[in-house]
Amino acid sequence: MKKVKVSLRPIVNRINLPTVLKTTILPGDSIERLFIATQMGEIFYIGNGAIRNFLDIRHRIIKLGGSGGGYDERGLLGLAFHPKFYYNGLFYLHYSLAGTQGPGGLSEGFQPNPCDPKTLNLRWINREAQFDHIDTVEEWILQSNGQPQKRRTLLNIRRPFMNHNGINSLNFSPETGKLVLTTGDGGSGYDPFNLSQDNMEIAGKIIEIDVDKNTFIASPPVVTRFNELPAPLQESLTVIAKGVRNIPGISFQRVNNQFIKYVGFVGQDLIESIFSFVRFKPLPVTQLVQDFLIKTVHDQEGIINFGWRGWEGPFPTSIVRACSNNPQLDEKTIAYFDEAVNTSVMRIQPITSYYHKDQRPGKFEGTALTGVQTYMGNGIPDLTGSILFTDLARKEESQLVRGVLAYTRVRTDSKLNDYSVIQTDNHFGAQNAYYVGLGTNLDQTRVYLGSYSSMKVTDYHQGTVFEIVP
């Protein structure tokens, strides 16, 4: 693929870890504004060359960085504006609730052992006590006085572990007009309870929420499974996809009057992948619950299955161990052989993948996929129509951390495609630069990159947001 070089134009410096980057037009305004949501719970927008406060919900967010040396995957994870936000002022938030810290779903770490069936068939029991935190999805409104106010709670979801909650987890589908929620598999590693393939589990799914339905419930229950939801909430939900490990949102690209959907798959030990699909048949949650109650399964060919936990991108999920006779090599054992077989036909294939170990010239060794966006602008002609993606941190000998910006395209024959690293002109001096997020404006003609100089959320005000320019 063609080598491309771009510039990074700083927009704002010294903010907290930027979770979401997207634009909208404020009611009564005429200019598209860039909104920046931070993991800590702040939302800013850029107006007249200055950064302005939109909403601060830090008091609503669970205490971050309390364990793991300051690293955390909870916080403010999603922000989405209603397609008619200019007229109705509605927007939506996904975040981890303050005061909900629990002990976690397991008392110790987890790794599957193919020789020990007990490790392959764990169940999440005593969920009301053994959980890590509660995530909530809420509807807010920008009032006529310019002050945001919460209107209702759409979902309260109990999560077993701290990680795999997704980032940029809320987006509106231009195809259906519904709010799309992307949920990770619940966390830990290797999906210990296999939540992502269980049709009743909310974890590990891509879900559409019909926010135009009147589903107001004063205090929605805290749930983990679809069948635990009240009927009005069940009726507002459909499931697009399952088999999700962790996912940095969903992106839509309009091509010839149809929408191509792109999602990034954060891998376990080997691979990061990008998937795309056009056609799908969402399953109403009411049908899934009915099937569960009568112990039957209707046709589910229309649902998208990414294959986790049996598959990590294009490969069967593997346990990686250093070879005892040669530390430069790895031994790989299939972790869940039966599940890899069962999902081998149902799953879709990625359009591109990159690897945690890769010695090929011009490639890089990745850590974690943090953003996937399409670019439809003409300012950088070599990237027009391509899919841009970011990796958190390139594995290399340098003491300074650098994230990676790269691009790929969809092949006409739908086979796995290659990718190319995009060169940037900003070297960040003596600061680390983890690439933590990617966003676009409304028509996808401008792309924004979020970076942070630390992986600890407790290291404050070390974030920069750039626009990617020629």
N, C-alpha and C positions, 0 to 999 in steps of 0.2 A: 504494500500500500504506500501511497505517496507520503513523503515526510512533510510535516507542516510545522511552522513556527508561528507562535502568537505572542502577544504582549499581555501582561496582567496589569490593569489599571486600578490602583487602590480607590475604593469608594469610602470605606470607613475603617478606622483602626481602633484598637484597644477596647473591643467589646468582648463579652463572654462568648462561650463556644456556640457558633451559629448553627442551629439545627435545621432551619428551613429558610429558603430564599425564594421568594416569588413576588409577583407584582399584581396590583389591582388599581382601580380608579375609585377614589373615595367619593361618597355621595356629595354632589354639588361641585366636585372638582372636574377638571378637564384634562389632567395629566396623569399618566400611569406612574405609580409610585412603587419603588422597591421596598418590600417589607422583609424584615430580618427577625426571626424568632431565635432566641438563645435557649440552650438546654436548661439554664437556670430559671427560666420563666418570664423573661422580658420580651416584648415585641416592640420594635422600632420601625419607623419608615423614613425614607429619605425625601425631604421636601425643601425645595429652593436651596439646594446645596448643603443643607444641614440635616443632622440626624435628630428625629423628633420621637418622643414617647407616644406609643399607641396604647399599650396595656402592660401592666406589671402584675403577674400572678405568682411571684416568688413565694409568697406566704401560703399558697395553695399547693406547692410542689413538695414532695417528699425530700427529706434532708439528703443531699447528694454527697457522694464521696466519703461516706462514713466508714466504709470498709474497702479493702482492696487498694489501699494507698492513694485514694483520691480518684481512682478510675470508676466510672459509673456509666450505665447505659439507660438509666431512667431519666425522668425530667419532662420538660416540654418537648414532645416528639412530633406533633403534627399541627399544622395550621392550614385551613382551606377557606376560601371565600366563596360564598354562594354565587352561582352564575348570574344571579340578579342582585348581587351585593349593592350595586350603585343605587338600586331602587328600594331594596328591603333592608339593607344594612346587616344581613345575617352572615356570620362566620362561625367556624367550628374549630375546636381545640381537642387535642389528645395529649394527656399528661398523666404523670404518676402522682397520686394523691398524698398530701401531707398526712402524717399520723397513721399510716397504714403499714409500717414496717413489721414484717414477720420473720420467723426463723428460717424460712426456706423450705422447699419441697423435699430435700434430702439432707440427712445429717452429715454426709461426707461427699467428697467428689465422686464423679461417675465416669467410668469408661467401660464400654461393653466388652465382654469376653466371649467370643464365639464358642468356647468350650464349656461355658457355664450358662445353661439356659436361664437361670434365675436373673442374670444381668440383662437378658434380652427381653424379659417379660415383666419389668417393673410396672407397678400401678401407682398412680398418684392418689393416695388414700388420706383420710382425715384432712380434706382440703381447707376446711374452715380454720384450721390451726396451723397446718403446714403449708405456708405460702410465703412469698417474699414481699409483695406489695399489691396494691390495687391501681389499675389504670382506669381512667375515665374518658369518655368522649362526650363533649358538651356542645350545645348550641348557644351562641352569644349574639347580641344585637348591638350595633352602633346606634345609640339614641340620637335624637335630633339635637341634643345639647353637646354632641361630640364625645360623650362618655360611653364606653362599652359596658354592657350589663349581661350577666348570664340569664338565659331564658329557660333552659331545660337540660337534663342529662339524658343522653341517648343510650349509653351503655356504661356499666361498671363491671370491669373484668378483673378477676383475681388471677395473679401471675405467680407461677411456682418459683421462679428464680429472678435474679436481678437483670440478666441480660436478654438479648434477642427480643426487644420490644419494638424494633424498627425505628427508622428515622424518616422524616418527610412522609409520615404514615397516613396523611389525609390528603386526598385530591378529588376533585370533581371530574366525573367522566363527561366529556363533551358529546359522547355517543348516547348515553342514557339519561344524563342530567342528575344522576345519583351520586351521593358521597361515597367514595371508595376508601375503605379502611384496610391497610395491610398490616397483618399481625404476624410476629415471629412465632417460633415453635414453643416458646415458654422459657427457653434458656438452658443453662448448664452447657453441656456439650453432648452431641450425638442424640439429642432428643430422648432422654431416658424413658419417658412414658409413652413415646410414639404418639404424641398428641397431633402431629401434623397430618397423619393419614386417617385419624378417627373422625368420621363425619359429624359426630356430635360435639367435638371440641372446637371452641372458638379459636384457640391457638393454632398457628400454622396455616392460616387461610387468607385469602383476599375476599373481602366482603363488601357488597353494595348496600347502602342504607338509603332508603327512600325518605329523605328529610321533609318532603312535602306532605307526608302522612301525619295526621294528628295522633302522636303516640305519647302525649304528656302523661307521665306518671310521677307523682310527687317525690317518691323515694324509690327509684328502680333498684331491684335487688342486685347484690354483688354475685356474679355467676362465673362459671368456667365453661359451661356447656350450653348449647342452644336450647335443649329441652328444659332448662331451668328458667328461661325467660318467660315473662307474661305474654299471653297471646298477642296483644297489640304490638309488642316489640318484635316477636317472631314474624309477624305479617309484614314488617317493614324491611326485612333482611333477605338478601339472596347471597349465595356463595358462588363466586366466580372460579376460585382456584383453591387447591390444597397442596400438601407436600412442600410447604414453605419452611425454610430454616430461619433466615433473617433477611430483611428486604428493605432497601432504601427507596421505598415508594414505587409509584407506577407513573409512566410517562406515555402520552398519547401523541401519535403523529398522523396527521391527515394526509392521505394519499389517494387520489382518484375517488373521492366521495366515500372513502371508508377509513376507519381508524386502526392503525397498527398500535398495539399495546406493547410496551417494553417494561420489563422488570429485571432488577439485578438480584442475583442470588449470592449471598455471602456464604462462603464455603467453610468447611470444618478445618481440615489440615492440608488440603492439596490444591484446591481449585476455586476460583471465583468465576461466575458465569453471568451472561446476559441472555434472557429469553425474550421471545416475541410471539405474539399470537394475534390473529384477526378475529376469527369466528369463535364464539363460545356460546354455551347455553347455560345461563345461570340457574342454579337450583334454589327454589324457594326454601327457606328454612322450615316453613310449615310442612313441606313435603318430606324433608330430611327427618323431622321429628316424627311424623306419621310413620315413615318407614322404620324408624327405630322402635316405635311402640309396637308395631305389628310384626317386627323381626323379618322384614323383607327389604330388598334393594331394587328400586326401579332403575331404569336406564340412566346412567350417569356419563354417557359418552361425551356430552357437551361440556363437562366441567374440565378445567385445565388442571393437570397434575404435574408438578415439577419433580416428583419422584423421591423427595426426602422422606424418611431417613434412609431408604435403601440406596439412593443415588445422590452423589455430590457432583452436580453438573453432569458431565458426560461419563463419569466413572462410577462404578459401585463404591459406596462409602467404605473407606478403609481405615484401619488402625495402623498408624505408622510407628515403627520402631527402628532404632539405629541397628545396623548389622554389626554383630559382635566381632566379626573377623575383618571388617572394613568400615570404620566410622564415617567414611565419605559416602557410603551407600545407605539406603533405607530398605527395610523389609515392610511390605504392605500386605495386611491380611484383611480380607473382606469381613466387615463387621456384622452385616446382616444379610447373609446370602439369600435366605428364603424371601426376605422382603424385596431384595433387588430383583429376584425372579418374578415375584408377584406384580411388581410395578413396571417391569421392563417394557411392556407393550402400552400400558396406559399413559406413561409419562411423555412429555414433549421434550424435544432436544434443544439445547441452547443454540443461539446463533453465533456466539463466540465465547471463548473461555481464556483465562490466563492463569498462571500457575505460581505456587509459592516457591517452587524450584524450577528454574528455566535458564539454561546456559546459552540459549540461541542468541546470536548477534541481533541487536536492535530491540530485544525484549527486556522485560524486567521481572523480578521476583516480587510478587505482591504480598500484601498482608490482609486487607479487607476492602471489599467494594463499598464505596460510600455515596455514590451518586450516579444516576443514569438519566440523561436528557437528550432529546433530539434538537438539532440545530437546523432551522429553516431559513436563516438569513443569507444575504448576499455579501455581507461585509468581509467574510472570510470564505471566498469561493471554493477553496479546496475542501471545506468542511460542510458545504451546503447539502442538506439531506442526510447527513451522517448521524450516528449515535455517539455522543460524547460520554465518557465515564471517568470517574476518579477512584484512585486507590489511596487508602489512608497513608501508607508509608512504604516506600520501596526498601527492600532488603539489600543492603550494600555495606561495604566496609567503612564508609565515612562515619564519623562520629555524629555528624549533623543529620537529622531526619529530613527527608524530602518526600512529599506525596507525589503522585503521578496523575497526569492528565493524558488521556488517550482517546482514540476514536475507532469505530468500526462501521461497517455497512451491512445491510441484509443482502445476501446473495439471491439472485433470481431463482436458483435451483433449491433454495432453502437449506443448503448444506452449511456445516460449520465454517465460519469465515475467520480470517486472521484479523489482527488489529495493528495499529501503529501508535507509538508514543508521540505525543505532541510536545515539541520543545517550547519552553517559555523563557522569557527574557529576565524574569525576576528571580534572583538567587537568594533572597531573604537574609543576606549578610551572615551573621554569626548566630541567627535564630533558627530553631527547628521550624518545620512547616509541615504539619499533618494536614492533609486535604480531607476535610470533614463534611463537605456538602457541595451540591451542585444544583443550580436553579436556572430558570429562564423567565423571560417576560411572557405576556399573554399569547403573542403570535410566534414565539420561539425564535425570534430574530436576534435576541441578545442573551448571553449566557453569563451567569454569575458563579463565582467560586468562593467557598468559605474555607479559610485555613486557621489553624491554631498552633501555637508554639509549644503546647504541652498536651499530654493525654489525661491530665488530672483536672476534673471540673473545679477542684478547689484552688487551682492556680488561675486567679481571676484576670479578666481584661487583657487576654493575650490573643484575641482573635482579630482577623482582618478579612474583609469582604472585597473581592476584586471583580471587575468586569473583564471578560476575555475579549480582547480586541485585536485587530490585525497588527 
